[in-house]
């Protein structure tokens, strides 16, 4: 094929694929079958491979890059990406309306407030040249490669306008969030708290291919800058964006009276649970752009807009029973079982009641009419008891384990009641699950269902038994083939070489968590940890008396000693190779908050501890530095109130000399 012929065919394929993307992702009206789409894309990539000089950055083939080297360099926003002033009552909306009306505003737009991550998209001559996060409103991060993976982000506009900057909200649809949770649960990974956090984490993946798998989407809601065209109203600018191929904020409405605005806010509130994406409010904006300029802004928020926040949805239902679950450490956790209600778009019939004190304080009894809600629209919780059933009695957690019938005793140090039987089947099940989890020994493929099979087949009684399994043991189990058995045995064998802190964490000592590395740093190997005195352990920075006692006691329990000795004989690593780099941060206490540009929190924590520093979960007068990222919340506020130095990730790198 000659180059001119290839150029013509690439143009045809580009038009076909762009139209298909727009119909599928923006209009929800697919025009191509999946195999047809894949065939056209394969042909395009083949031509671009044969004629690399014809490859354009705006080609549909460039949606998913192959690079895992996103660097997230800083981007200075020419126009501040300000946050909105939140209001929570109709009176506050009315006050805003009156102020804007006095300034000359006669039209307002009312839009759903998408619960996602705000980004900027910049186009030169109609081509996407840069995408960035909001950051602190003035400085964000370059995430162009990851934004290109979102199919509804136009790579090329319908018109070759000189310059256009658009602000949008990247979000994770509810069905994409459900799929991600299902996948991460299967992989033993921590589940994201909500779709918004999942979207934020997905956009900061260093490998854009991972971002592409997350099913993100975007709604654009504002023109930040434009050259070559002028708009008089906000609604006019949104109509223009639609013509350019953008997916704009859905079902925005132009209102002229306060009653119209409040009616629209109520309508959005009523439909919020039926939407395929999360919203956390409704935004009211002055429509006339010239009047917006006259009204102006504060240092943080525009005065020409407010965000009305909806209160958490609450439902009344009947509490039918309180079940008791037994966890890895023997903790008896009460769970409320009630008549199913719809909350935040899902069916809910159970909620954790935490402990006896929680139940007693709220006087929750079986048969009660109770009020339930989802904390943060995610976690079900019982808010209060409305009324007691006739002849009801206060609920008391039984002092007998419901699984093994052993005595259950309340801890002296907290409100938890525990089963004291270390051979309790429930504890064994959850302890093996914990041992195999990603944060612990990371044994891929060893999920809850397989652990149950192993226990029921009498193959595993402790975690040490995992290392004595053979191919015949596994292939004899239902739905276990040769290949899956080999893969699991390989993962178990590989875990023997894990670093000692992972093993310490996997043993499930109460409260140890991420402090396992500090313990290993102090003592160097398992034998030294087992023989350490309570006083020696408590001398570690970050270990108080309670945690030191937990470690000391655990290491002297006969079953723990026996287990560790077995694991040692089976070849697991019992020595620690120090990762300490320097004492540069010795004596300094850090608090990490918000989402950092390139580091995950546990990575930042590890870097601090490797240099002798200490990390705390809360801000106090003893805190030296708060390492803050995007969307930092109350910890940042408290740091500012106490006058504690707040540093960015970049300043942190400078501090440690990297």
C-alpha positions as CSV (number, residue, x, y, z in Angstrom):
1,X,0.0,0.0,0.0
2,X,1.3,3.5,-0.9
3,X,1.5,6.2,1.7
4,X,-1.3,8.3,0.1
5,X,-3.6,5.3,0.1
6,X,-2.6,4.5,3.7
7,X,-3.3,8.1,4.7
8,X,-6.7,8.0,3.2
9,X,-7.6,4.7,4.9
10,X,-6.3,5.9,8.3
11,X,-8.5,9.0,8.0
12,X,-11.5,6.7,7.2
13,X,-10.8,4.4,10.1
14,X,-10.3,7.3,12.5
15,X,-13.7,8.8,11.6
16,X,-15.4,5.4,12.0
17,X,-13.8,4.7,15.4
18,X,-14.3,8.2,16.8
19,X,-18.0,8.1,15.8
20,X,-18.3,4.7,17.4
21,X,-16.7,5.9,20.6
22,X,-19.0,9.0,20.7
23,X,-22.1,6.8,20.1
24,X,-21.1,4.2,22.7
25,X,-19.6,6.3,25.5
26,X,-21.4,9.7,25.2
27,X,-24.8,8.8,23.7
28,X,-25.1,5.2,25.1
29,X,-26.2,4.1,21.6
30,X,-23.6,1.7,20.2
31,X,-23.4,1.4,16.4
32,X,-20.7,-1.3,16.1
33,X,-20.5,-4.8,17.5
34,X,-17.4,-5.4,19.6
35,X,-15.7,-7.7,17.1
36,X,-16.3,-5.0,14.3
37,X,-14.8,-2.3,16.5
38,X,-11.8,-4.5,17.3
39,X,-11.3,-5.3,13.6
40,X,-11.2,-1.6,12.7
41,X,-8.9,-0.8,15.5
42,X,-6.5,-3.7,14.6
43,X,-6.4,-2.4,11.0
44,X,-5.7,1.1,12.1
45,X,-2.8,0.0,14.4
46,X,-1.4,-2.1,11.6
47,X,-1.3,0.9,9.2
48,X,0.2,3.1,11.9
49,X,2.9,0.5,12.5
50,X,3.7,0.2,8.8
51,X,3.6,4.0,8.3
52,X,4.8,5.5,11.6
53,X,5.0,9.0,10.1
54,X,1.2,8.9,9.8
55,X,0.7,8.2,13.6
56,X,-1.0,11.1,15.3
57,X,-1.3,11.8,19.1
58,X,-5.0,12.2,18.5
59,X,-5.4,8.8,16.9
60,X,-8.0,6.5,18.5
61,X,-5.2,4.0,18.8
62,X,-3.5,6.2,21.4
63,X,-6.3,5.8,24.0
64,X,-4.1,3.3,25.9
65,X,-0.4,3.9,26.0
66,X,2.1,1.2,26.7
67,X,4.3,3.2,29.0
68,X,4.4,2.6,32.7
69,X,6.5,5.7,33.3
70,X,4.0,8.5,34.0
71,X,5.9,11.1,36.0
72,X,3.0,13.5,37.0
73,X,5.1,16.6,36.6
74,X,3.6,19.8,38.0
75,X,1.1,21.9,36.0
76,X,0.4,25.6,36.9
77,X,-3.2,26.4,36.3
78,X,-3.6,29.8,34.5
79,X,-7.1,30.0,35.7
80,X,-7.6,28.8,39.3
81,X,-9.6,25.6,39.7
82,X,-11.5,26.8,42.7
83,X,-13.8,24.7,44.9
84,X,-17.4,25.6,45.6
85,X,-19.0,27.0,48.8
86,X,-21.2,24.3,50.3
87,X,-24.7,25.1,51.6
88,X,-27.0,22.7,53.5
89,X,-30.4,24.4,53.7
90,X,-32.9,26.1,51.6
91,X,-32.4,29.3,53.6
92,X,-28.7,29.4,52.5
93,X,-29.8,28.8,48.9
94,X,-32.2,31.7,49.2
95,X,-29.5,34.0,50.6
96,X,-27.3,33.2,47.7
97,X,-30.1,33.8,45.2
98,X,-30.9,37.2,46.8
99,X,-27.2,38.3,46.7
100,X,-26.8,37.3,43.0
101,X,-30.2,38.9,42.1
102,X,-29.1,42.2,43.6
103,X,-26.0,42.0,41.5
104,X,-28.1,41.7,38.3
105,X,-28.4,37.9,37.9
106,X,-31.6,36.8,36.3
107,X,-30.8,33.3,35.2
108,X,-29.2,30.4,37.1
109,X,-28.2,26.9,36.0
110,X,-28.9,24.0,38.4
111,X,-26.7,20.9,37.8
112,X,-26.1,17.6,39.5
113,X,-22.8,17.7,41.5
114,X,-20.8,14.6,40.3
115,X,-18.8,13.0,43.1
116,X,-15.5,12.5,41.4
117,X,-12.1,14.1,40.8
118,X,-11.8,17.5,39.1
119,X,-9.5,17.7,36.0
120,X,-8.5,20.2,33.3
121,X,-8.3,19.4,29.6
122,X,-6.4,21.7,27.3
123,X,-6.7,21.8,23.5
124,X,-4.6,23.6,20.9
125,X,-5.9,23.9,17.4
126,X,-8.6,21.4,18.3
127,X,-6.2,18.7,19.6
128,X,-5.8,17.5,23.2
129,X,-2.3,18.6,24.4
130,X,-2.5,18.3,28.2
131,X,-4.7,17.0,31.0
132,X,-4.1,17.7,34.6
133,X,-5.5,17.3,38.1
134,X,-7.0,20.1,40.1
135,X,-4.3,19.8,42.9
136,X,-4.6,22.8,45.2
137,X,-6.4,24.8,42.6
138,X,-3.3,26.6,41.5
139,X,-0.9,23.7,40.8
140,X,-1.9,20.2,39.7
141,X,-0.2,17.2,38.1
142,X,0.1,16.2,34.4
143,X,-2.0,13.0,33.9
144,X,-2.5,13.3,30.1
145,X,-1.7,9.7,29.3
146,X,-4.2,8.4,31.9
147,X,-7.0,10.8,30.8
148,X,-6.6,9.7,27.2
149,X,-7.7,6.2,28.3
150,X,-11.2,7.6,29.1
151,X,-13.2,7.1,26.0
152,X,-15.4,10.1,26.4
153,X,-12.5,12.5,26.5
154,X,-12.2,13.9,22.9
155,X,-8.7,13.6,21.5
156,X,-9.7,15.9,18.7
157,X,-12.5,18.5,18.6
158,X,-15.0,19.0,15.8
159,X,-13.5,22.5,15.2
160,X,-9.9,23.5,15.1
161,X,-10.3,26.3,17.7
162,X,-6.9,28.0,18.7
163,X,-7.2,27.2,22.4
164,X,-9.7,25.7,24.8
165,X,-9.4,24.7,28.4
166,X,-12.3,22.7,29.9
167,X,-12.9,21.6,33.4
168,X,-14.5,18.2,34.1
169,X,-15.2,15.7,36.8
170,X,-13.7,12.2,36.3
171,X,-15.8,9.6,38.1
172,X,-16.2,5.8,38.4
173,X,-19.7,4.6,37.4
174,X,-21.4,2.4,40.0
175,X,-21.1,-0.8,37.8
176,X,-17.4,-0.2,37.2
177,X,-16.9,0.3,41.0
178,X,-18.7,-3.0,41.7
179,X,-16.5,-4.9,39.2
180,X,-13.3,-3.3,40.7
181,X,-14.4,-4.3,44.3
182,X,-15.2,-7.8,43.1
183,X,-11.8,-8.1,41.4
184,X,-9.8,-6.7,44.3
185,X,-11.7,-8.9,46.8
186,X,-10.7,-12.0,44.8
187,X,-7.1,-10.8,44.7
188,X,-7.1,-10.2,48.5
189,X,-6.5,-6.5,47.9
190,X,-8.0,-3.7,50.2
191,X,-11.3,-2.5,48.8
192,X,-11.7,1.1,47.8
193,X,-13.9,3.1,50.2
194,X,-16.1,4.5,47.6
195,X,-16.3,5.2,43.8
196,X,-14.7,8.7,44.3
197,X,-11.6,7.3,46.0
198,X,-11.4,4.5,43.4
199,X,-11.5,7.1,40.6
200,X,-8.8,9.2,42.2
201,X,-6.5,6.1,42.7
202,X,-7.1,5.0,39.1
203,X,-6.1,8.3,37.7
204,X,-2.8,8.2,39.5
205,X,-1.7,4.9,38.2
206,X,1.8,5.1,36.7
207,X,0.8,2.6,34.1
208,X,-2.0,4.0,31.9
209,X,-3.0,0.5,30.9
210,X,-4.2,-0.1,34.5
211,X,-6.2,3.2,34.3
212,X,-7.8,2.0,31.1
213,X,-9.1,-1.2,32.9
214,X,-10.9,0.8,35.6
215,X,-13.9,1.9,33.4
216,X,-13.6,5.6,34.3
217,X,-15.8,8.3,32.7
218,X,-16.0,12.1,32.7
219,X,-18.6,14.9,32.6
220,X,-17.3,18.4,31.6
221,X,-19.0,21.3,33.3
222,X,-17.0,24.5,32.7
223,X,-15.0,26.4,30.1
224,X,-11.9,27.7,31.9
225,X,-10.3,29.5,29.0
226,X,-11.0,29.9,25.3
227,X,-9.6,31.7,22.3
228,X,-11.4,32.2,19.0
229,X,-14.9,32.3,20.3
230,X,-16.9,34.1,23.0
231,X,-19.8,33.0,25.2
232,X,-22.4,35.1,26.9
233,X,-23.8,32.5,29.2
234,X,-22.7,29.3,30.9
235,X,-25.5,27.3,29.2
236,X,-24.3,28.5,25.8
237,X,-20.8,27.3,26.5
238,X,-22.1,23.8,27.5
239,X,-24.0,23.6,24.2
240,X,-20.8,24.4,22.4
241,X,-18.9,21.7,24.3
242,X,-21.5,19.2,23.2
243,X,-21.0,20.1,19.6
244,X,-17.3,19.6,20.0
245,X,-17.8,16.0,21.2
246,X,-17.6,16.5,25.0
247,X,-19.8,14.7,27.4
248,X,-21.2,17.5,29.5
249,X,-22.8,17.6,32.9
250,X,-26.2,15.8,32.5
251,X,-29.6,17.3,32.6
252,X,-28.6,20.8,33.6
253,X,-31.5,23.2,33.8
254,X,-31.8,27.0,33.4
255,X,-33.9,28.5,36.2
256,X,-35.2,32.1,36.7
257,X,-36.9,32.0,40.1
258,X,-36.0,30.8,43.5
259,X,-38.9,28.4,43.5
260,X,-37.7,26.9,40.2
261,X,-34.2,26.5,41.7
262,X,-35.5,24.8,44.8
263,X,-37.8,22.5,42.8
264,X,-34.9,21.4,40.6
265,X,-32.7,20.7,43.7
266,X,-35.5,18.5,45.1
267,X,-35.9,16.7,41.7
268,X,-32.1,15.9,41.6
269,X,-32.2,14.7,45.2
270,X,-35.1,12.4,44.4
271,X,-33.3,10.8,41.4
272,X,-29.8,10.6,42.8
273,X,-30.1,7.0,43.9
274,X,-31.3,5.8,40.5
275,X,-28.4,7.4,38.6
276,X,-25.6,5.1,37.4
277,X,-23.0,7.4,39.1
278,X,-22.7,9.1,42.5
279,X,-23.6,12.6,43.1
280,X,-23.2,14.4,46.4
281,X,-25.3,17.6,45.8
282,X,-26.6,20.1,43.3
283,X,-24.7,23.1,42.0
284,X,-26.4,26.4,41.5
285,X,-24.6,28.9,39.2
286,X,-25.2,32.3,37.8
287,X,-25.7,31.8,34.1
288,X,-24.6,35.2,32.7
289,X,-20.8,35.2,32.5
290,X,-20.3,38.9,32.6
291,X,-22.3,39.1,35.9
292,X,-20.1,36.3,37.3
293,X,-17.1,38.5,36.7
294,X,-18.8,41.4,38.5
295,X,-19.8,39.2,41.5
296,X,-16.2,37.8,41.7
297,X,-14.7,35.3,44.1
298,X,-13.1,34.9,47.5
299,X,-9.5,33.4,47.7
300,X,-11.0,29.9,47.8
301,X,-14.5,29.9,46.2
302,X,-16.5,31.8,43.5
303,X,-19.3,34.0,44.9
304,X,-21.4,33.2,41.8
305,X,-22.1,29.6,42.7
306,X,-23.0,27.3,45.6
307,X,-23.1,23.6,46.1
308,X,-26.2,22.3,47.9
309,X,-25.3,19.1,49.8
310,X,-27.9,16.5,50.4
311,X,-28.1,14.9,53.9
312,X,-27.5,11.2,54.2
313,X,-30.5,9.1,53.3
314,X,-32.1,7.5,56.3
315,X,-34.7,4.7,56.4
316,X,-36.7,3.2,59.2
317,X,-36.9,-0.6,59.4
318,X,-37.4,-3.5,61.9
319,X,-34.5,-5.2,63.6
320,X,-35.2,-8.9,63.4
321,X,-32.1,-10.3,65.1
322,X,-28.5,-9.7,66.2
323,X,-26.0,-12.2,64.9
324,X,-22.6,-12.7,66.3
325,X,-19.6,-13.1,64.0
326,X,-16.3,-14.5,65.2
327,X,-13.2,-12.9,63.7
328,X,-9.5,-13.8,63.4
329,X,-8.6,-12.6,66.9
330,X,-11.6,-14.2,68.4
331,X,-13.5,-11.0,68.6
332,X,-17.3,-11.5,68.8
333,X,-18.8,-8.8,66.6
334,X,-22.6,-8.2,66.7
335,X,-24.3,-7.6,63.4
336,X,-27.8,-6.2,63.1
337,X,-30.1,-8.2,60.7
338,X,-33.1,-6.1,59.6
339,X,-35.9,-5.9,57.0
340,X,-34.3,-5.0,53.7
341,X,-34.3,-1.3,52.8
342,X,-33.0,0.6,49.8
343,X,-30.1,2.9,50.7
344,X,-28.0,4.8,48.2
345,X,-29.2,2.7,45.4
346,X,-28.5,-0.7,47.0
347,X,-30.5,-3.3,49.1
348,X,-29.3,-3.3,52.7
349,X,-30.3,-5.8,55.4
350,X,-27.4,-5.9,57.8
351,X,-25.0,-3.5,59.6
352,X,-22.2,-4.0,62.1
353,X,-23.0,-2.9,65.7
354,X,-19.3,-2.8,66.8
355,X,-19.5,-3.8,70.4
356,X,-21.5,-4.0,73.6
357,X,-20.9,-0.4,74.5
358,X,-22.3,0.7,71.1
359,X,-25.4,-1.4,71.6
360,X,-26.0,-0.2,75.2
361,X,-25.5,3.5,74.5
362,X,-28.1,3.4,71.7
363,X,-30.3,0.8,73.7
364,X,-30.7,-1.3,70.6
365,X,-32.9,-4.3,71.1
366,X,-34.2,-7.2,68.9
367,X,-37.6,-6.2,67.6
368,X,-36.9,-2.5,67.6
369,X,-37.9,0.0,64.9
370,X,-34.5,1.4,64.0
371,X,-33.2,4.1,61.7
372,X,-30.3,3.0,59.3
373,X,-28.2,4.9,56.8
374,X,-25.0,4.5,54.9
375,X,-22.1,6.4,56.3
376,X,-20.6,8.3,53.4
377,X,-23.3,6.5,51.2
378,X,-21.1,3.4,51.5
379,X,-21.1,1.6,54.9
380,X,-24.5,0.7,56.5
381,X,-24.9,1.8,60.1
382,X,-27.7,1.9,62.7
383,X,-28.3,5.5,63.7
384,X,-30.7,5.0,66.5
385,X,-33.6,3.0,67.9
386,X,-37.0,4.6,67.4
387,X,-39.1,2.4,69.5
388,X,-38.9,-0.9,71.4
389,X,-41.1,-3.9,70.8
390,X,-43.4,-4.9,73.7
391,X,-41.6,-6.9,76.4
392,X,-38.2,-6.4,74.7
393,X,-35.1,-6.7,76.8
394,X,-31.7,-5.0,76.5
395,X,-29.4,-7.1,74.2
396,X,-26.2,-8.5,75.8
397,X,-23.5,-10.2,73.8
398,X,-23.3,-13.8,75.1
399,X,-20.2,-14.8,76.9
400,X,-20.1,-18.1,74.9
401,X,-18.6,-18.3,71.4
402,X,-21.4,-19.2,68.9
403,X,-19.0,-21.3,66.8
404,X,-17.1,-23.5,69.3
405,X,-19.1,-22.9,72.6
406,X,-16.0,-21.8,74.4
407,X,-16.0,-19.1,77.1
408,X,-15.8,-15.5,75.7
409,X,-14.3,-12.8,77.9
410,X,-14.2,-9.1,77.6
411,X,-10.8,-7.5,77.1
412,X,-9.5,-5.4,80.0
413,X,-8.2,-2.7,77.6
414,X,-11.2,-2.3,75.2
415,X,-14.8,-3.0,74.7
416,X,-14.3,-6.2,72.7
417,X,-15.5,-9.7,73.9
418,X,-13.3,-12.5,72.6
419,X,-13.5,-16.3,72.3
420,X,-10.5,-17.7,74.2
421,X,-10.2,-20.9,72.1
422,X,-7.3,-20.7,69.7
423,X,-8.6,-23.8,67.9
424,X,-12.0,-22.2,67.2
425,X,-12.9,-23.0,63.5
426,X,-13.9,-19.4,62.8
427,X,-10.5,-18.1,64.1
428,X,-8.6,-20.6,62.1
429,X,-10.5,-19.7,58.9
430,X,-9.9,-16.0,59.3
431,X,-6.3,-16.3,60.5
432,X,-5.4,-18.3,57.4
433,X,-7.2,-15.8,55.2
434,X,-5.2,-13.0,56.9
435,X,-2.0,-14.9,56.6
436,X,-2.5,-15.3,52.9
437,X,-3.7,-11.8,52.2
438,X,-1.7,-9.4,50.1
439,X,-0.5,-7.2,52.9
440,X,0.8,-10.3,54.7
441,X,2.3,-13.3,52.9
442,X,0.5,-12.5,49.6
443,X,-0.3,-16.1,48.6
444,X,-2.1,-15.5,45.3
445,X,-5.2,-17.7,44.8
446,X,-5.8,-18.6,48.4
447,X,-9.2,-17.0,49.0
448,X,-11.9,-17.7,51.5
449,X,-13.6,-20.4,49.5
450,X,-10.4,-22.4,49.0
451,X,-9.4,-22.0,52.7
452,X,-12.9,-23.4,53.7
453,X,-12.3,-26.3,51.3
454,X,-8.9,-27.1,52.9
455,X,-10.3,-26.9,56.4
456,X,-13.4,-29.0,55.6
457,X,-11.2,-31.6,54.0
458,X,-9.1,-31.7,57.2
459,X,-6.0,-30.7,55.3
460,X,-5.2,-27.5,57.2
461,X,-5.4,-26.8,60.9
462,X,-2.8,-24.0,61.1
463,X,-1.1,-21.8,58.6
464,X,2.0,-24.0,58.8
465,X,-0.1,-26.8,57.2
466,X,-0.2,-24.8,54.0
467,X,3.4,-25.6,53.5
468,X,2.9,-29.4,53.7
469,X,0.2,-29.5,51.0
470,X,1.0,-31.5,47.8
471,X,-0.6,-31.8,44.4
472,X,-2.6,-34.9,45.3
473,X,-4.2,-33.0,48.3
474,X,-5.4,-30.2,46.0
475,X,-6.5,-32.1,42.9
476,X,-8.7,-34.3,45.1
477,X,-10.7,-31.2,46.0
478,X,-13.8,-30.2,44.1
479,X,-13.2,-27.8,41.1
480,X,-9.4,-28.0,41.6
481,X,-7.6,-28.9,38.3
482,X,-3.9,-29.7,37.9
483,X,-3.0,-26.3,36.7
484,X,-4.7,-24.4,39.5
485,X,-3.2,-26.7,42.0
486,X,0.3,-26.2,40.6
487,X,-0.3,-22.4,40.7
488,X,-1.4,-22.4,44.3
489,X,1.5,-24.6,45.4
490,X,3.9,-22.3,43.6
491,X,2.5,-19.2,45.3
492,X,2.8,-20.9,48.7
493,X,6.4,-21.9,48.0
494,X,7.3,-18.4,46.8
495,X,5.9,-16.9,50.1
496,X,8.7,-18.6,52.0
497,X,11.1,-16.0,50.8
498,X,9.0,-13.0,52.0
499,X,10.7,-10.4,54.2
500,X,10.4,-11.0,57.9
501,X,8.0,-8.0,58.5
502,X,5.4,-9.6,56.3
503,X,5.6,-12.8,58.3
504,X,5.4,-10.9,61.6
505,X,2.3,-9.1,60.3
506,X,0.8,-12.4,59.0
507,X,1.0,-13.9,62.4
508,X,-1.8,-11.6,63.4
509,X,-0.5,-10.1,66.7
510,X,-3.0,-7.6,67.8
511,X,-2.2,-4.0,67.0
512,X,1.1,-4.8,65.2
513,X,0.0,-3.7,61.7
514,X,2.6,-1.7,59.9
515,X,4.9,-1.5,62.9
516,X,6.3,-5.0,62.2
517,X,9.2,-3.4,60.3
518,X,10.1,-1.3,63.4
519,X,10.2,-4.5,65.4
520,X,12.4,-6.2,62.9
521,X,14.7,-3.2,62.6
522,X,15.2,-3.2,66.4
523,X,15.9,-7.0,66.8
524,X,17.0,-8.3,63.4
525,X,15.6,-11.8,63.5
526,X,12.7,-13.9,64.7
527,X,14.7,-15.5,67.6
528,X,15.6,-12.1,69.0
529,X,12.0,-10.9,68.8
530,X,10.8,-14.0,70.6
531,X,13.3,-13.5,73.4
532,X,12.9,-9.7,73.7
533,X,11.7,-8.3,77.0
534,X,8.6,-6.2,77.3
535,X,10.8,-3.3,78.3
536,X,13.0,-3.7,75.2
537,X,10.0,-3.8,72.9
538,X,8.4,-0.7,74.5
539,X,11.6,1.2,73.9
540,X,10.9,1.2,70.2
541,X,9.7,4.6,69.0
542,X,6.0,4.0,68.2
543,X,5.5,1.1,70.6
544,X,3.5,1.9,73.8
545,X,3.0,-0.3,76.8
546,X,-0.1,-2.0,75.4
547,X,1.5,-3.0,72.0
548,X,4.7,-4.1,73.7
549,X,2.6,-6.3,76.0
550,X,0.7,-7.7,73.0
551,X,4.0,-8.7,71.3
552,X,5.6,-10.0,74.4
553,X,2.6,-12.1,75.4
554,X,2.0,-13.5,71.9
555,X,5.6,-14.6,71.6
556,X,5.3,-16.6,74.8
557,X,2.0,-18.3,74.0
558,X,2.7,-22.1,73.5
559,X,0.7,-22.3,70.3
560,X,2.6,-19.3,68.8
561,X,6.0,-20.6,69.8
562,X,5.1,-24.0,68.3
563,X,3.8,-22.3,65.1
564,X,6.9,-20.2,64.6
565,X,9.2,-23.2,65.1
566,X,7.2,-25.2,62.6
567,X,7.5,-22.4,60.0
568,X,11.2,-22.2,60.7
569,X,11.6,-25.9,60.0
570,X,9.5,-25.6,56.8
571,X,12.0,-23.0,55.5
572,X,10.4,-19.7,55.9
573,X,12.7,-16.6,56.1
574,X,13.3,-15.7,59.7
575,X,16.0,-13.0,59.3
576,X,15.6,-9.3,58.5
577,X,17.6,-7.3,56.0
578,X,17.4,-3.7,57.1
579,X,16.1,-1.2,54.7
580,X,17.2,1.7,56.8
581,X,18.8,4.4,54.7
582,X,19.9,7.0,57.1
583,X,19.0,8.9,60.4
584,X,18.1,12.1,58.5
585,X,14.6,12.2,59.9
586,X,15.4,10.9,63.3
587,X,13.3,12.4,66.1
588,X,10.8,13.8,63.6
589,X,7.1,12.9,63.6
590,X,5.1,13.1,60.4
591,X,1.4,12.8,59.6
592,X,0.4,11.9,56.0
593,X,-2.9,13.2,54.6
594,X,-4.6,13.5,51.3
595,X,-3.6,11.8,48.0
596,X,0.0,12.3,47.1
597,X,1.0,12.9,43.4
598,X,3.2,9.8,43.0
599,X,3.5,8.0,46.4
600,X,1.0,5.8,48.1
601,X,0.7,6.5,51.8
602,X,2.3,3.3,52.8
603,X,5.2,4.1,50.5
604,X,5.7,7.5,52.0
605,X,5.4,6.0,55.5
606,X,8.1,3.4,54.6
607,X,10.4,6.1,53.3
608,X,10.0,8.2,56.5
609,X,10.7,5.2,58.7
610,X,13.7,4.1,56.6
611,X,15.3,7.4,57.5
612,X,14.6,7.2,61.2
613,X,11.3,9.2,61.2
614,X,8.0,8.3,62.8
615,X,4.5,8.4,61.4
616,X,1.4,9.2,63.4
617,X,-2.2,8.8,62.5
618,X,-3.3,12.1,64.1
619,X,-2.1,15.7,64.3
620,X,-1.0,17.0,67.6
621,X,1.4,19.5,69.1
622,X,4.1,16.7,68.9
623,X,3.7,16.6,65.1
624,X,6.7,18.1,63.3
625,X,5.4,17.9,59.7
626,X,2.2,17.2,57.9
627,X,2.9,15.7,54.4
628,X,-0.3,16.8,52.5
629,X,-1.6,15.8,49.1
630,X,-4.6,16.6,47.1
631,X,-8.0,16.6,48.9
632,X,-6.4,16.7,52.3
633,X,-9.1,17.1,54.9
634,X,-9.4,17.7,58.7
635,X,-5.8,16.8,59.4
636,X,-4.6,19.7,57.2
637,X,-7.1,22.0,58.9
638,X,-5.8,21.0,62.4
639,X,-2.2,21.4,61.3
640,X,-2.9,25.0,60.1
641,X,-4.7,25.7,63.4
642,X,-1.7,24.4,65.4
643,X,0.9,26.2,63.2
644,X,2.5,22.9,62.2
645,X,4.6,23.0,59.0
646,X,2.8,21.5,56.0
647,X,4.9,20.1,53.2
648,X,4.2,18.8,49.7
649,X,5.6,15.6,48.3
650,X,8.1,17.6,46.3
651,X,9.3,19.3,49.5
652,X,9.5,15.9,51.2
653,X,11.8,14.7,48.5
654,X,14.0,17.7,48.9
655,X,14.1,17.1,52.7
656,X,15.4,13.6,52.2
657,X,17.7,14.6,49.4
658,X,16.0,12.7,46.5
